Amino acid sequence: MPRYKFQMRFTDRIVEDDDGAEFSDLHAASSDAANVILEVVAEQLRSERNVDLVGITVITEIGTVAAHIETADVLAGAIHLLVARIGSPY
């Protein structure tokens, strides 16, 4: 299975994943990156910190950029699913 690394992009820094992880394909790696974004944002909100995670760049084992997963897109998708489940209050 291919190995992908995540590069977490914050407003003031970049956090590199040195080891990476194996995923069945890019879609699985991207899905995991989106879940990581949700977890980091949730933790920042629980800690009453500013949400400063801009996104995650998914990098192949040979170092090429495979995808950019943006925090705004992930949150918009999560809100869309939530509204679809519970209905819009407006």
Stockholm file with secondary structure:
# STOCKHOLM 1.0

chainA/1-90         MPRYKFQMRFTDRIVEDDDGAEFSDLHAASSDAANVILEVVAEQLRSERNVDLVGITVITEIGTVAAHIETADVLAGAIHLLVARIGSPY
#=GR chainA/1-90 SS CCEEEEEEEESSCEEECSSCEECSSHHHHHHHHHHHHHHHHHHHHHTTCCCCEEEEEEEETTSCEEEEEEHHHHHHHHHHHHHHHHCCCC
#=GC SS_cons        CCEEEEEEEESSCEEECSSCEECSSHHHHHHHHHHHHHHHHHHHHHTTCCCCEEEEEEEETTSCEEEEEEHHHHHHHHHHHHHHHHCCCC
//
